[in-house]
Amino acid sequence: MNTFLFPGLKLGFLLVVVSSQELTRFIPSWAPLSLTRAQNRMNLELNGAAQCHATEKVVDMKLDHFDFTNDETFKLRYFISNKYSSVSNPPIFFYTGNEGDIVLFCNNSDLMHLKYLSSEQALADYAYLIGAIKEEPSLAHSPVIAFGGSYGGMLAAWMRMKYPNVIAGSIACSAPIWNFPKEMECNAPYQIVTKDFEMSSKNCSSVIRASWGALDTMGRTEKGRQDITTGLRLCKPLHSEADVETVKSWLSETWFNLAMVDYPYPANFLEPLPANPIKSICAAFTSPNKTDSELLTQLVGALTIYYNFTGQALCFNTSQTQSGHVDEYGWYYQFCTEMVMPSCSDGVTDMFEPRPWDYDAYVKNCQNLFGVTPRADWVETFYWGRDITTASNIFFSNGALDPWSSGGVLTNLSKTLQAFVIPEGAHHLDLRSKTEMDPPGLIQARLMEYAAVKRWIIEYT
């Protein structure tokens, strides 16, 4: 077996990967799981277990950890790799999953069990799972290091905060734990997106600003809507002004996603994209002082880079802004219960159309979709809001290009709550595989994470 080398330490480690969104709670047939999102982040090709030396396992888990009248259980599947485990009690690196498509069989879901889909249940699952894993005598005294990105990064941080007896330390990458009411401005992420585009070209944000009015003008007539359908190469024709609003929302989400994945090398996290995709897209935006149809031509040139970099798309589907790695239905349910993340734009400090945060409409939509009422203050109450200084051993990393960094921890809060911002980084860049194109800020972040993990392991042992 290989070993993992820390200066002053020579030890193996065990890797555990498990679902975070707990879609397994409402899959009646317990169909095989996939870790597509984890593959992208960790370069673990779990569909070929022999390639990464990962084994799929199952543990009986309580369906509801907080209901003492309910003894129902479900089969929680997880993956474990002992490729580098060559010593007794090696560190356990526990990947806290994401909102990704851990399960590919959502269409067969028992939606009555959606009520068990929560971060609290996920953390309790993790705590019980780690306890089960450590029943193995050779792992009984292993320190456990949690790590994750995005929602998984939030879970990694919260895991250390809520279960410090289980987790020795956590690496929380691009974790917007403060992206909640009263904790940040609702258009802060859109300001970052705008800045990203402006850094590539002033024309870039100006063309996008001008496009909203052009779409409104064209969308008022049937011919104009036909021109939009043709000009943007849409798969479905636009029949109403409401359809045009859908197109604008699709464009807004596209620009947002581009900022998330503005990596310095080619990647396929949400869509197959070239290196520095915003720079490539901004090259299509030549001038905002054009006719409406000419603005459409510039838009479609940019959209082609995002949605058709491989040249295989025949048209653009406005119901899709990513290649399917994220389970939107389950994530929307969490948005409608505990993950209330205000979102707005003002068209002044950002390049988007003015859209205020309408909490009442948000609540009504959640009630219509799922029959639930959001708890806007729940995360602040349960996960301490901004006053987390009594926690310890968490390293927060964020990318300056990432819109979600607006809700992240960007500065050190104590000696054991450290933070680093990667100037050239997009969404959880530090969880991606090492490459020759890694920028200096990324290299520095990984060295700091390395030092933190080493310190936590030494303290534990």
N, C-alpha and C positions, 0 to 999 in steps of 0.2 A: 504494500500500500504506500501511496505517496503521503508526504506530510506537508503542512502549511507552515511556513517559517515566519516568525516574528523575531526581530532582534532581541536576543536574550531568552527566547523561548523556542522550543521545537515541539510542535504538537500537531495532532490531526484535528479534523473537525467533521461534524455531522451536519448535513443540510436537510432542512425540513421545509416543504412547500405545501401550503394549505389554502383552501378557498377562504376569501374574506367576506364575500357578499352572501354567503350562506344560502345560495340558491338550492343547495342540496336539501334544504329543509322542506322544499315543496316539489321535489321530483319523486313521484310515487314509485317509479320502477328502479330508482337508484342507478340510472344509466351511467356508463363510464364517463369520467370527467376528462376535460382537456385544459391545458394551461397555456393557451395561446398568448395571453398578455404576459404571463411570466416568461415565456420563451423570449419575447422581444426584450424584456428587461434584463434577463439574466443569462441569455444565450443558452438556456437549458432546453434542449429539444426532447421534451418528455414523450412525444409520440414515438420516439425511438429510444426506449429505456436503456438499451445496451449502450447507446452512444453517450449518455450522461450518467450511467450507472445509478439510475433512480428506480426505486421500487414503489409500486402503488400499494397502499395499505388501507385498511378500514378499521374504524373504532366506533363502538356504540356510544352515542352522544345524546344527552338529554335534549328533548325538543325545546323545552322552555326551562332555563336554569332558574327562573325567578317565580315559578308557580309550583308550590309544594303540594298541590292537589293533582298535578299532572305528572305521571311517571312515563309518559310516552317517550320513545327514543327514535333516533334515525341513525343511518349509517353515514358517518363522516369519512370521506375519502381524503387521503393526503399522500404526498410523495416524499420519500426519504432516500437520501443518497449517502452512502458510507464510503464513497470513493477515496476520500482523504482521511478516513477514520482508522488510524493505525495504533492508537494508544488508548489506555483506559481513561474514562471520564473526559473525552475531548469536548471542546466548546461546541455547542449546538447553535447553528445559525438558522434562525426561524423566520422564514419569509412570510410576511403578514398579508399576502395576497392583494387583490385589487377588486375594482368593480367590473373586472373583465369577464370574458366568457369562459369561466371555469366549467360551466355546464353548457353543453351544446343542445340540450333537449328541452329548452324552456317552453316550447310549444306544447309539451305534454304535461305542463305544470298543474298542480293542484293549488289554485290561487287562494284558496281558503287559508293556506299556511303562510301567506305573505306577512301576516302579523308577526311572525317570528323573525322577520328580516330586519335586523338592527345591529348597530355596532356593539351594543352591550352584550347581545347574545354571541356575537362573533368573538369578542374578547374572552367571554366565559368559556366558549368552545376551546380557544387556544390554551387557556389555563389548564383545563381538564386534559386536553391532548398532550401537552407537555408533561403533565404528571404521569400520564399513561406511558409515554415514551421513556421517562426516567425510572420506570419500574424495572427496566433492564439494569442489572447490577453494574455493568460496565459504564452506564450513563448516569448513575444515581447522583453523582456529585459534579456533573457537568454544568458549567455556566451557560446560560442561554442568552444569545444576542439576537434581538428582534431587528428586522430591517424591512423596509418597504418604501414605495414611492406613490405619490398622489394620495388617494384614499388609503392605500396600504401604508403610506407614510404616517398618515393621521393615526391609523390603528397601531402602528409601531410605537409612536409617542404615547398614546393613551394606554397601551399595554404596560409600559414601564410606570406610568403614573398610577394606574389602578392595581397592578399586580407586581409591585417591586420585589415581592418575595419569590416570584417566578422568573422574572426577566432581570438579568444583570445590567443590561444597557440596551439602548435602541438607537439605530440610525434611521432618522426620519427625513426622507428626501422629498422635496417639493410637497410638503405636507401643509395645506392651508387650514391649520387648526383654528385660525382667527377669522375665517371667512364667513362670519355669522353676524346677525343683527347686533348693533351697538359696538361692534369690534372693528369695523372698517367702513370706508365709503363704498357705496354699492357700485360706483363706476370705476373704482380703482383698477380692476383688471383690464378694462377697456382703454384706460389711459396708457397702460403698459403696452398693449397691442399697438396702439397708435404710435407710440414712441419707437417701437420695433420697426414699423413700416417707414416712419420718417427718417430713421437712421440709414435706411437703404436708399431712399429717394424722397425728396419733398413732393415731387409729382405723385408719388405713390398714394399718400394719404389724401392728397387733393383730388385725385381722380375718384377715389372711393367716396369722398364727401359729395362730389358732384353727381355720382351715380344714383343716389337715392332720389333726388329730384327728377332725374331723367326717367327712372323707372315709374315714378308716380305719374308723370305727364303721359308717358306712353300707355300706362296701365288703365287710363280712363276710357279708352276706346277699344273696340274689338280688334281693329286693325293694329293698334299699338300693341295689344297683348299678343297678337299673332307674330308681330315683329320681334317681341321679346322672346317668344318661344323659339323662333327660328334663329335669332341672333345669338342667344345663349345656348343653343343646341339642347334644349330641354326635351326630356323623354315624353312628357305629357303636356298637352296644350293648356294654356291659361284661359279660363272662361270668365273670370270675374276679378274685381279689384282685390278681393280677399286672396285669390290665388297669387296675385302680385305681392301681397304682403308676405305670403309664404316664401316666395323667392327671395325677398329682402332678408327675412329671418335666416334662410339658408345661407345667403352670402355672408351675413354677420357671423354666423357660426363657423363658416369656412375661414374667414380672416382670423378669428379667435384661435381656431385649431392650428393654423399655420404658425402663429406665434408660439404655441405650445411645442411644436415639433421643428423649430428652426435650428436643426442640428448642423454641426460643421462638416458633416459627411453624409453620403446617401443613406437613407433609412426608410423603413416601411412600417413605422409604429402605427399610424392611423391610415396612411396611404403611402404607396411607393413614391418617394420624393428624391430630388437631387440634393446635393449639399447646399446649405444656406438657401433654402427654398424661397424665403421672402425676397432675397436679392434677385432670384430668377424671376419671380412673379412681378416684382416692381419694374423689371425691364420691359414688361408689356404695357406699363402705364406711362405713356409719353407726355400727355398734356390733359388737363381738365377742361381746357377751352375748346371743346369739340361739340359737334352735334350729338343729339341723343343716340342716334344709331352708331356714330363713331365711338361713343363711350362704351356701347355694348360690345363693339369689336375689341376694345381694350380689355373689357371684363372677361370675355370668352378666352382671350389669349392667356390671361392669368389662371382662369379656371382649368384650362387644358393642362397646365403644369401640375395643378393639385390633383385633379381627378382623372387625368389621362396621360400621366408621365410614361406609362408603359405602352401607350398607343392602342389599347384594347377596348376602350370605351366608345360605344357608338353614339351615346347621348348622355346627358347629365340628369341624374335623378335627384330632385330637390328634397326627397325624404331621407337622403343619405349624405352624411358629412364625414364618414369614416368607413373603413373597410370591414367593420363588423366585429372588432375585438372587444367592444364594450357592450355589456348587457344593459341597454338603456331602460328597459321596462323595470327591472329590479332597482336600478339606480333612481329612476323617477319616483318609485314608491318611497325610497328613503328620503328623497327631496320633500316628499309630502308628509313625512312624519317627523324625523329628527334633524335631517340635514337641510335646514332652512337657510339658504345662501342667497341673500338679496343681490339682485342684478339690475343695473340700470345704465343708461348712457345719456349724455347731455348734448352731444353734437358741438360742444364748444371746446372742452378739454380733451375730447376724443373725436374720432373720425366717423362715429356711428350716428344714426338717426336718434333724436331725442326720444327716449323711452323711459318714463319714470317707473320706479319700483311700486307696483300696485299689490300690496299684501292682501287686500280683500279679494281681488280677482284670483290671486294665487291660491287662497284658501278655497274659494268656490270651485276652482278647477280640480283641486285635489279631492274635494268631496265628491265631485261628479265622476272622477276617474276611479277612485279607490274607496270612497265612502269613509275617508279619514280626515281629521282636522290637524294641520301641522301644529307643533309646539315650538314656537319661534325662540323661546328662551331655554329650551331643554339642554342643548349642547353647552351653553354657557354655565348652566347650573351643574350638570353632571360632570363636565370636563374642565371646570374651574375658570373659564373665560381667560382673561389675560393674566390672571394672578396664579401662575404656575411655578413660582420660585421655590415652593416647598418640594418640588420634584427634583430628581437628580439623574445623572448618567443618560442624557439624551443629547444627540448631536443632530442639529437641524441644518440641512443644506437646501439652498434654493438657487435657481438660475435667474439672473437679472432680466433675461428675455422672456421668462415664463409669466404669463398673466396671473397664474395662481400664486406667485410669490407675494402678491399684495396682501394675502391672508396668512403668510408664513411668518415664522420667527426669524428675523434677519440679523439680530445682534445678540451677543452673549447676555444671558440673564443671570448667570452665576458661574462659579468655577466648574460646575458639573453640568450646566445647561449651556452648551456651546452652539454657535451658529456661524455659518459661512455662506456668503453669496458668491456664486460663480459668475463673474462678469460676462463671460461668453456663453453661459448655459441657458438652455431651454428646459423643458419639463423633465425632471429627474435624469439629467444627462449622466450623472455619476453612477447610476445603476446600469448603464449600458456597458457593453464590452469595451475593453481597452483597445484603442487604435493608435496608429501613428499620427492621426490628425487631431488627437486630443489637445485642446488649448491649455495654456499654462494654468488658468484658474481651475480647470478640472483636475489637473494633476495635483495641485495644491490641496484641493478639497479631499481627494482620496488619501493623501498623506495624513491629513488631519483626522479623517475617519479611521484610518489604520491605527494611528496613535491612540485614539479614544478606545477602540476595541481592545487593543493590547492592554491599556490601563485597566479597563473593566475586568478583563480576564485575570490579570494579576491580583486585583483587589479581591475577586471572588475566591481565588485559590489560596 
